[in-house]
Amino acid sequence: MTPNGAVLFVVILIVAAMLADLPGLVVICAVAAAFAVLETRENAWSALRRAALLVLPLAAFMLAIWVGLIGKSPLEIESGLPGSRTSALLYVATVSLRLFLIVFVLQAVLLCFADESPFSVIRSLRAPLGVKRLLVLTLSLIETLRHAVGRSHMALVASGVITRRLSLRNLGHGWILIQSVWLTAITTVLGRLRDKWPAENTLALLEPALAQQERPMCARDRVWHLVALAAALFVFGRLILGTA
């Protein structure tokens, strides 16, 4: 799959997932699972694990609030209906599955280009030069901030302010870690914007490097686009029938 085809595929599935009800989300799940297995092979488990680690804590929290505490869905609260825990459970399942799908599809698409550098993927996108430049600079900042956060954590552990594992000391001194990470992030971003990038003439050097011709879509892209459009049409059909 090409980067341009992957972007269009992700957009179609995310728009469909945002509008889908629970049966529609099941169909989109099937499309996303097929895409992950066929395009990423063994890396599909990695995308599944990452999405589950992100969504499961939120789903557990929503279950405790909406099903355990409130006992009705937001629509029933807005309409003034008595409500039930079953409807609250359906609401939590829909929201959680929707978020899971978005994260899973994004992870699966990114894993399709695990053998390529982010710069080469961005360079091959069919997008304005300013957008490509912004993506490259943003990814550069993210990687720098990850190292800065790691250094802040290591320094506080070495000084005995916090510990590596869960402890009461971490609960009491966690705000120091947050403050250290925040100050490190602000300093890093300001240093890049004010000193490093102007001194190295980074913006001017990026333009010729990103100006290469984008990679055209292939037949495999169009097949996945048709599959995603079919799932989106199913979702829109249910949406139209539900409002009729």
C-alpha positions as CSV (number, residue, x, y, z in Angstrom):
1,M,0.0,0.0,0.0
2,T,1.2,3.5,-0.8
3,P,1.1,6.4,1.7
4,N,-1.5,8.3,-0.3
5,G,-3.7,5.3,-0.5
6,A,-3.3,4.6,3.2
7,V,-4.4,8.2,4.1
8,L,-7.5,7.9,2.0
9,F,-8.3,4.5,3.5
10,V,-7.9,5.8,7.0
11,V,-10.1,8.9,6.3
12,I,-12.9,6.7,4.9
13,L,-12.9,4.3,7.8
14,I,-12.7,6.9,10.5
15,V,-15.5,9.0,9.1
16,A,-17.6,5.8,8.8
17,A,-16.7,4.8,12.4
18,M,-17.7,8.2,13.8
19,L,-21.2,7.9,12.3
20,A,-21.8,4.1,12.8
21,D,-24.0,2.4,15.3
22,L,-23.0,-0.9,16.9
23,P,-23.8,-3.1,13.9
24,G,-22.0,-0.7,11.6
25,L,-19.0,-0.8,13.9
26,V,-18.9,-4.5,13.7
27,V,-18.7,-4.4,9.9
28,I,-15.9,-1.8,10.1
29,C,-14.1,-4.0,12.6
30,A,-14.2,-6.8,10.1
31,V,-12.7,-4.6,7.4
32,A,-10.0,-3.3,9.8
33,A,-9.1,-6.8,10.9
34,A,-8.8,-8.0,7.3
35,F,-6.6,-5.0,6.4
36,A,-4.3,-5.5,9.4
37,V,-3.9,-9.3,8.8
38,L,-3.3,-9.0,5.0
39,E,-1.1,-5.8,5.0
40,T,0.9,-6.1,8.2
41,R,0.9,-9.9,8.8
42,E,2.4,-10.7,12.2
43,N,2.4,-7.0,13.1
44,A,-1.4,-7.1,13.4
45,W,-1.0,-8.4,16.9
46,S,1.1,-5.3,17.8
47,A,-1.6,-3.0,16.5
48,L,-4.2,-4.9,18.4
49,R,-2.3,-4.8,21.6
50,R,-1.6,-1.1,21.4
51,A,-5.2,-0.3,20.8
52,A,-6.4,-2.5,23.6
53,L,-3.9,-1.0,26.1
54,L,-5.2,2.4,25.3
55,V,-8.9,1.7,25.2
56,L,-9.5,-0.9,27.9
57,P,-8.8,1.5,30.9
58,L,-11.2,4.1,29.4
59,A,-13.8,1.4,28.8
60,A,-13.5,0.2,32.4
61,F,-13.9,3.7,33.7
62,M,-17.0,4.3,31.4
63,L,-18.5,1.0,32.6
64,A,-18.1,2.1,36.2
65,I,-19.7,5.5,35.6
66,W,-22.4,4.9,33.1
67,V,-23.5,1.3,33.9
68,G,-22.6,1.1,37.5
69,L,-23.3,4.6,38.8
70,I,-25.7,6.4,36.4
71,G,-27.5,3.4,35.0
72,K,-28.8,5.1,31.8
73,S,-27.4,6.4,28.5
74,P,-26.8,10.1,27.8
75,L,-29.7,10.1,25.2
76,E,-32.1,8.8,27.8
77,I,-30.9,11.5,30.3
78,E,-31.4,14.2,27.6
79,S,-34.9,12.8,26.7
80,G,-36.0,12.4,30.3
81,L,-36.6,8.7,29.9
82,P,-36.3,6.2,32.8
83,G,-33.5,4.4,31.1
84,S,-31.8,1.1,31.8
85,R,-28.3,-0.3,32.4
86,T,-28.6,-2.3,29.1
87,S,-28.8,0.9,27.1
88,A,-25.9,2.4,29.1
89,L,-23.9,-0.7,28.3
90,L,-24.7,-0.4,24.6
91,Y,-23.6,3.3,24.8
92,V,-20.3,2.4,26.4
93,A,-19.7,-0.5,24.0
94,T,-20.4,1.8,21.0
95,V,-18.0,4.6,22.2
96,S,-15.3,2.2,23.2
97,L,-15.4,0.2,20.0
98,R,-15.4,3.4,18.0
99,L,-12.3,4.6,19.7
100,F,-10.7,1.2,19.5
101,L,-11.3,1.1,15.7
102,I,-9.7,4.5,15.2
103,V,-6.6,3.7,17.2
104,F,-6.3,0.2,15.6
105,V,-6.6,1.4,12.0
106,L,-4.1,4.2,12.6
107,Q,-1.7,1.7,14.2
108,A,-2.1,-0.9,11.4
109,V,-1.6,1.8,8.7
110,L,1.6,3.0,10.4
111,L,2.9,-0.5,10.7
112,C,2.5,-0.9,6.9
113,F,5.4,1.5,6.5
114,A,7.6,0.1,9.4
115,D,10.4,-0.6,6.9
116,E,10.5,3.0,5.6
117,S,11.6,6.1,7.4
118,P,8.9,8.7,8.4
119,F,10.6,11.2,6.2
120,S,10.3,9.1,3.0
121,V,6.6,8.4,3.8
122,I,5.9,12.1,4.3
123,R,7.8,13.0,1.1
124,S,5.7,10.7,-1.0
125,L,2.4,12.2,0.2
126,R,0.3,14.2,-2.2
127,A,0.0,17.3,0.0
128,P,1.1,21.0,-0.1
129,L,4.8,21.6,0.7
130,G,3.9,23.5,3.9
131,V,1.9,20.5,5.2
132,K,4.8,18.1,4.6
133,R,7.2,20.5,6.3
134,L,4.9,20.8,9.3
135,L,4.6,17.0,9.6
136,V,8.4,16.6,9.5
137,L,9.0,19.3,12.1
138,T,6.3,17.9,14.4
139,L,7.7,14.4,14.2
140,S,11.1,15.8,15.0
141,L,9.8,17.5,18.1
142,I,7.9,14.4,19.2
143,E,11.1,12.3,19.1
144,T,13.1,14.9,20.9
145,L,10.4,15.3,23.6
146,R,10.4,11.5,24.1
147,H,14.1,11.6,24.9
148,A,13.7,14.6,27.1
149,V,10.9,12.9,29.1
150,G,13.1,9.9,29.5
151,R,16.0,12.0,30.7
152,S,13.8,13.8,33.2
153,H,12.5,10.5,34.6
154,M,15.9,9.0,34.9
155,A,17.3,12.1,36.7
156,L,14.5,12.1,39.3
157,V,15.0,8.3,39.9
158,A,18.7,8.7,40.2
159,S,18.3,11.6,42.7
160,G,15.8,9.5,44.8
161,V,12.9,11.8,44.3
162,I,10.8,9.1,42.7
163,T,11.2,5.3,42.3
164,R,11.1,3.1,39.1
165,R,8.0,1.1,40.4
166,L,4.7,2.1,41.9
167,S,5.2,3.5,45.4
168,L,3.7,6.0,47.9
169,R,6.7,8.2,47.1
170,N,5.6,8.5,43.5
171,L,2.1,9.6,44.6
172,G,3.6,12.3,46.7
173,H,6.3,13.5,44.3
174,G,4.6,12.8,41.0
175,W,3.9,16.5,40.6
176,I,7.7,17.1,40.5
177,L,8.0,14.7,37.5
178,I,5.1,16.4,35.7
179,Q,6.7,19.8,36.3
180,S,10.1,18.7,35.2
181,V,8.7,17.1,32.0
182,W,6.6,20.2,31.2
183,L,9.6,22.6,31.7
184,T,11.8,20.3,29.6
185,A,9.2,20.2,26.8
186,I,8.8,24.0,26.8
187,T,12.6,24.5,26.8
188,T,13.1,22.0,24.0
189,V,10.5,23.5,21.7
190,L,11.6,27.1,22.3
191,G,15.2,26.1,21.7
192,R,14.3,24.5,18.4
193,L,12.1,27.4,17.2
194,R,14.3,30.2,18.3
195,D,17.9,28.9,17.9
196,K,18.4,25.5,16.3
197,W,16.2,25.7,13.2
198,P,17.0,29.3,12.3
199,A,20.8,28.7,12.8
200,E,20.7,25.5,10.6
201,N,18.4,27.1,8.1
202,T,16.2,24.0,8.5
203,L,13.1,25.3,6.8
204,A,15.0,26.2,3.6
205,L,16.8,22.9,3.5
206,L,13.5,21.0,3.9
207,E,11.9,22.4,0.8
208,P,14.1,20.8,-1.9
209,A,14.2,17.5,0.1
210,L,10.4,17.4,0.2
211,A,9.7,18.6,-3.3
212,Q,10.1,15.2,-4.9
213,Q,7.2,13.8,-6.8
214,E,4.6,11.9,-4.7
215,R,4.2,8.2,-5.0
216,P,1.1,7.3,-7.1
217,M,-1.6,5.0,-5.9
218,C,-1.5,1.4,-6.9
219,A,-4.2,-1.2,-7.7
220,R,-4.0,-2.6,-4.1
221,D,-4.9,0.8,-2.8
222,R,-8.0,1.0,-4.9
223,V,-9.2,-2.5,-3.8
224,W,-9.0,-1.4,-0.1
225,H,-10.7,1.9,-1.0
226,L,-13.6,0.0,-2.5
227,V,-13.9,-2.3,0.5
228,A,-13.8,0.8,2.9
229,L,-16.4,2.5,0.7
230,A,-18.7,-0.5,0.9
231,A,-18.5,-0.5,4.7
232,A,-19.1,3.2,4.7
233,L,-22.2,2.8,2.5
234,F,-23.5,0.2,4.8
235,V,-23.1,2.6,7.7
236,F,-24.7,5.5,5.9
237,G,-27.6,3.2,4.8
238,R,-28.3,2.3,8.4
239,L,-28.0,6.0,9.4
240,I,-30.6,7.0,6.7
241,L,-33.0,4.2,7.6
242,G,-32.7,5.1,11.3
243,T,-33.6,8.7,10.7
244,A,-36.4,8.0,8.2
